[in-house]
Structure formats: C-alpha cells, structure tokens
Amino acid sequence: MSDEVNPFESLQEQIDDAAAYLDVDDDVIHRLKYPERVLETNLSVDMDDGSIQRFKAFRSEFNGDRGPYKGGIRYHPGVTRDEVKALSGWMVYKCAVVDIPYGGGKGGIVIDPSEHSANEIENITRSFAEELRPFIGEDKDVPAPDVNTGQREMNWIKDTYETLENTTEPGVVTGKSLEAGGSEGRVEATGRSTAITAREAFDYLGKDIVGADVAVQGYGNAGWIATKLIDELGANIVAVSDSSGAVHDPSGLDPVDVKEFKRDTGSVSGYEDTEALTNEELLTMDVDLLVPAALENAIDGDLAEDVSADVIVEAANGPLTPDADDVLTEKDVHVFPDILANAGGVTVSYFEWVQNRQRFYWDEERVNEELEAVITEAFDDLTDAYASFDLPNFRTAAYVVAIQRVVDAFTDNGNWP
C-alpha cells in the first residue's frame, strides 16, 4: 500500500484526465479542482479524568453548484487537511454521477475513537457540532456518517444543532437513527450500491457473476454488506480482510458467519478452517472480482503490477492511486470507480433528506427500489460515455459524466464576480 500519495493530488489528476475529453475552458476546470472553503478548528474538550484535550478537526466545502454541500464526518488518527479536501471533491462528482442535487463536503477529526469512552466521544462530537453550527443546515451543508461514525454521532450533531438554533431540523444531517428521522435502508446502502454495480458490471462485460471468485478488502459496514449481497447473487466469496489481516478459503466463506466471528473476536483473523493472508496478498489474488472496501491508496502503481483480478469494484473512497489506474488500464483490468459503486450511501442520504423535508417516510422496499433505479441509470450513463467518447477506462467515463453536469450547473447559474 502507498502512504505517500496525496489524495488531493490524486483527485486533481483524475479531474484533469477526464477534462481532456471535454470541451470546457481550462479556467472553469481549474475552478473545479479546489474547495471553496475549508474550516480547520481545534476542539478543547473535557475528558473523564478532568483533563482538557485538544483535537484538530476539519470541514471542507468543495463545490455547491448543484446544491447543498454533502458528505460524511470521519474519526480517524490519519485524518489530514488534504484527505478531507480530496474526499469533499470526490463527493461533488459522486453526487453528480448519480445525478442527485448536492454539492460535495467532508469532515474529520484527528482521533482514535477506540481510546475514548462513549461520554468523551459525545463531548467531542458536540464540540465539533458547535463549531460547525454556522456552516451547516439542510439548505447549506448536510453532514453524514463516515469512517468510525454512525447513527449515534449524527443524532448528537442533530440534537446539538437543534438545541443551539432553537428549532426542529432533522434534515441538518443524514444517517440518523430511525427514531431521530433516519431512513430505512440507509445502513446497507453503500454495500448495496457496490453489489448492484458489480452485478451490472459483470452483465455489461458478458461475464457470469454466479460462481465468480470474489475477494473483499475491508470488512466494515460497506465491505461486509457488499460481501453478503454479492454472495446472494451467487458469487463465491473466497477471501475477506480487515485491519488485522485476511482469511482465505477457496471453497467459499459464509459472509454472515464471518461477520459474527468478527463481532465476537474483534477481527476476521483466525476464522476457522481458513488460510491466513496479508491484505496485500488478498489484493493480488487471482480472482474474478476484487472489492477494495478499506481506506484510500490501498493499491498504488507498484502493487497494481501484481493485481490479478479481472474486475475491480471500489467500495472505499479512492482505494486506487492514479498510477495504479494507469497500470490496470494497460492490463485490461476493468475498474468500476468509487464515485459510482459506493454512491448508495449518499443516494439514500438524499432520500432521507427528502423524507425529512416532507415529514413523510418510506418503507425499506421503496428505498431499495429507488436506489436500484438511481444506480442502474447512472451505470448506463457511465457506459454510454465510455463508448461514445472512446475513453480509456470507466473512471474517466464517470468523471466525464460528472464534470459535465457540474459545469452545466455552473454555466447556467453564472459566475458571481
């Protein structure tokens, strides 16, 4: 894996690669490569032992041409300003490629949540919510969960905002619990869109997903849900991993049983009757489908030389570096990008936001049907662009579609001098 590739520079390179196929002025493209604003704040928070600790936090609002800024908040010791900027940019183009009316935002706190009590996490979350208060709102910037955050943290942000603003505004965040105004189907949405993309990819390429060997790197929410749903399509899950390592069984793993084992033991490592592998060994397995579902930069140019999968569907954000894309394109490995494959999360967040504003809520069947329609239509738009522009890979196709939609919104709105 590469720890040296700057994700923000990767985003900018991806934009340039796609813009080369579009008739758009360079100055307009340049504008789309930088965030409109980035909040950097230091949170001073009371700890359980009576001490005060400082936590650095960020919120990047990348582009609002198509609607309110939209994107998650992650809690991770590796959060950086450039990472948050990159993730907020990817959100712009993710929302555009599935054609939902949002811009892109992202936030993060530099923290290892495993080192803190629930009370401390709540205090940290509410402190960040107070700092975000002037910038967020259902028509301005709508946060959501990301790495190491979930319904609990979104409920705290919503409650803090509503209390300080003396209002009721459930649409200020998405990814909430059902009781706080969340949507059915939200927890499974990212994994579900990954599975839908995998199904559509195999069909488009003339491959049979039934019996296909699949390896999944990352067994958090998105990874395990994608694994379960791809298994239900008839594929053979031969390897999965988390931060502790990977397990391999060529005869096939039971995704639900592996998840229960991880819940009981804290990791997938040691799952019975399996071969232990490293994450890098999993990423280079000879499989029909590889699903990177961990953090960004999992596969760099060097590792890509050893990748043996036929198809890659990205459940994580930015798991391939631009150098890796170049290598895999040369090797005719078909990569279906994150901004389509994992867009289920933001799509169902959009559904949640719509339901919050209408105060009318959908059942899970309707949510899943609407998500299916959005992802399959976006997949068709991507493959149409791939063919009509004679593009080198599907990532470039996704950006061609997304950038054109953002440019059209900017052009129609006009530039405020």
N, C-alpha and C positions, 0 to 999 in steps of 0.2 A: 504494500500500500504506500501511497505517497502522502507525506505530511508537509511537503514543501510547496505544492501547487496552491496558488492563491485562488480561492473560489470566485472572488470578484473578477479577477482577470480572466478566469475560465468563462464566466458569463459574458463578458465583453467580447471575447473571441467568438463565442457561439453566435452572438448578435451580428458581428462582422461577417461571419461565414454565410449567414442567411441573407444579409442585406446585399451581398454581392449579386444576388439573383433578382433583386427588386429595383424598380425604377423610382428610387426615393433619394432625395438630396442628402448629401453627406452630413450637412449640419443638423438635419432632422434626426438621422440615425445617431449622431453624436449625442444629441439630447436624450435619446432613449437608453444610453449606456451608463447613466449616473442617477443616483437617487435625488429626489427633490429636497429632502431634508433627512438628517439623522440626529436623533436625540441620544446623547450619552449622559448618563446620570450615575451618581454614587449614592447608594441606599445605605443609610445608617440605621441599623435595626437592633432592637433589644433581643438578647439571647436568653435562654432559660437560666443560665448561671448568673445573670445580672450584668454581663458584659455587653458592650456595643460592638458589633462587627460591621465592616463596610463591604458592600457588594457592588461591583460595577455592572451596569445594565444598559441596554441599547434598545432603540426602536427606530427602524428605517422605514420611511415612507417613500417608495421608489417612484411611482408614477400613478397619477389619478385621472388620466384622460378618459378612462372608460367607466369610472365610478369610484366609490369609496375605497380607500386602501384596505387590503385584506391579507391577513397572514398570521401565522402562529407565533407563540412565545415559547422558547425552549430554555430549559435549565440544564446547563452542562458546563463543566470546568473548561472546555475547549472553545467556548463562545468567544468570538472576536468581532471587532467592528466590521472588518471586511467580509467575514462569514455572513453576518446579518445583512449587510448590503447586498451580497450575492443572492441570498435566499429571498430577499424582498424583490429583487429583479426577476428571479425565476417565477415568483408569484404573479407578476404582471403578465408574463407570457403564458403561464399556466391558465390563468383566468381567461385570457384572450383565445387560447387554442380551443377551449371548450365553450367559448362564447357566452360567458356569464358576465354581468355588468359590474365588474370590480376592477380596481387597480391592484397594486401589489404593496404589501408591507411585511415586516418581520421584526420580531423582537427576541431578546435573550438576556439571561442573567448568568454571569460567570459564577457558577456554584456547582458543587457536587451535592445533590439533594439527599444522597444516602447518609451524609454526615450530619443531618439536621433532623430534629423532631418535627412532628406534624405542626406543633404550635409555632415553631420557628419558621417553617415553610409558609404558614399562613401570614405571619407578621411580614415576611419578606415580600410575599405576593401582594399584600395590601399596601405596603410601602411603594412598590412599583406601580400599582394601580393609581395611587395618589399622584405620582409623577406623570403618569400617562393621561390623567383626567382632562387636561386642556386640549389634548390632541385626539382623543377617541370619541366615538359616538356612532350611532347607527347610520348616519349620513356622512361621516368623516373618515373614521378608521375603525375597523372591526377586528379585534384580536381573536385568536383561537388557540387550541392546544397544539403542542409540537413535542419534541423530544423531552421526556420526563415531566410533562404536564398533562393534565386531563380535565375531566369534568369538575373535580374539586377546585382546582385553581381558577377555572373560568367562573365558577359560582362565586368565589371570593372577589374576583375582579368586578363582576357584575354588581355584587352587593355593595362593594366599596364605592363604585361609581354612582349607583343609585342613591346611596345614603348621602354622599357629599353633594350631589346635584339635587337632592330632594325631589326625585322623580321616579317613575317606573319606565324602564327602557330595556327590556330583555334582549333586544337586538344589538346592544352595545358590544356583546361578544357572542361567539358561537362555540359549539362543542360543550354546552352546558348539560347538566343532568336533565332528565325529562321533567322532573318536578320544578326545575328552575326555568323551564321554557325551551329545553333542548328538543332535538328531533329524533324520531325513530330512525334507525339505520345509520346514524352518524358514526358509531364506534367501528362498524365494519366497512365504512365507505371507501377508505383508501385501499384496503386489501381487495375489496370487491372490484374497484375500477382496474386494479392490477390484473385480476383474474379475467375480467372482460377483455382487456387489451391483449392478454396472452391468447385467449380464445380467438379473437378477431385476427390476430397476427398469424396464427397457425392456419386459419382458414384462408387468409389472403395469400399466404405463401404456398398453399396447396399441401400443407402438412397435416397429419392427424395428431391431435393432442392426446387422444386415447392411447395409453401405453407409453407416452413420451417420458423419458427420464428427465427429472427436474431437480435442480439444486437451488437452495434458498439461503442467502447470506443475511442473517439478521432475523431474530425470532421474537421481536417486539410485536406490538399490536398489528402494524401493517404487514409484517412478514408472516406472522402465523395465520392471520386471516386469509391472506393471499394463498398461502400453502394449503389451507383447508379447502378453499373454494376451487383451487386448481386440481387438488386431489379429487374433489367431487365431479370434476369434468372428465375424470377417467385417467389422469396422468399418474405417473409412478414417481413419488417423492423419494429420491434416493439419498439426499443429504440436506441437513439444515445446520445452522450455526447461530451462536450468539457471541458475546464478547469473550466468553470462556474458551471457545473452540467449536469444532464441528463434529458431527456424528454422521456416519455413512452406513447404509445398508442397501446393497444393490437390489434386493428383493422388494424394497419399499418400506417406508415408515408410515406409521399412523399419526397424522398431524395432531389430532386431539390428544392422543396418549402422550406424545412428546410434550405438548403444552402442559398437561397435568404434571408430568415429571418435572418440568422446569419450574412450575408453580411450587411444587413440594421441596425441590432441592436448590432452587436459585439459578440453575443453568441447564442447558441441554446435555452438557458433557457428562459421560457416564451412563447415558441411556443404554439399557440392556441390549446385548447381542448386536452391538454396532462397532464399527471401526472408528477410532479417534483420528481426526484430521485437524489441521490448522485452517484458519479462514482463507489463507492464500491457496492452500491445496484445494479447498472447495471451489474457489473462484476459477480454478484452472481445470476442473473435472471435464471429462468428455461426456457432456450431456446434451440433450435436445434443447433444453430451456434453462437459462440461468436467471435468477431473480435477485439482484442486489437490493437488500432492504435494510441496510445499516446507515452509516453516515456517508458524507461526501468523500470523494477522492479514494474510493476503495480500490479502483483499478486505474493505474497510471500506464504510461506508454510501455514501460518495461514489462509489467505484469501482463498487459494485453497481448504481448507476443506469445504468451503461454496459454491464453484463453482458448478453450476447445469447444465451447458451446456453439450451437448453430444459431440460436436466438437468445437475445437478452431483453428482458422487460424490467425497467427500472422502477422499483417501488420506493427507493430512497431518493432524496434530492441530491443531484449532482454526483452520483457514485462513480462516473467515468470522467477522467480529465480529457481536455481536447486532444492531447497526444494519443490517449487511448482510443478515442473516436477515430482518429486518422488510421491507426494500426488496424482496428477492427473493420473499418471500411475497406481497407486493402485486402483483408482476409475474407471478405464477403460474409461477415457475421452481421446479422440483422439486429440492430439496436432500436427498440421502441422506447422513446425517451420519457423521462420523469414527468415532464410538463403535460403529457397526456396520461401516462399509466397511473400516476398517483393522484390525479386530479379529482378523484372521487371524494376526497376529504373536503376540499374547498367547494365542490359542487353541492354536496349535502349541507355544508355550512351555509351556502347560498339558500338552499331550500329552508333551512332553519330560520335564517334571517327573514325570508319571505313570510314564513308562518308566524314569526314574532310580530311582524308589522301588521299582519292581517288579524292576529289573535285567533287564527283558525289552524288547526293542526291535522296533519296527515297520518294515516297508518303506515306501517313499515312496507306493506306491499306497494303502496303508491310511491313511496320514496324510492324503493328499489327499481320500480318500473321507470320512473322519471330519470334516475341515474343511468340506467341501461340505455335509454334513448339519447341522453347527452353524450355519453362516452362513445357509443357506436357511430353517432353522427360526426363527432369530432375525429374518430378514426377514419371515416370515409373522407372527410375534408383533408386529412393528412396524406392519405394515399393518393388522392386526386392531385394534390400539389406535387407529391413525389414524382408522379408520372408526367404531369403537364409541364413542369419546369425542368424535367430531366435532372433531378437532384442526386447528389452522391449518397445520401443516407436519409433515414427517416427523422433524425433530429433536425437536420437542416429544413426538412419539409415542415415540421412542426413550427419552427421559428419563422419560416416564410409566411405561414398562415397567421401566426400570432402577431408578428411585427406589422403586417399589412393592416390588421384590424386596429392596432393601436395608432398607427399612422393615420388611418382614415378618421378615427375619432379626433385626433389632434387637429387634422386639417379641417374637419367640419366645425370644430369648436372655434378655431382661430387662435392665434398666439396673442396673449395679453402683454403689451410692451412694458 
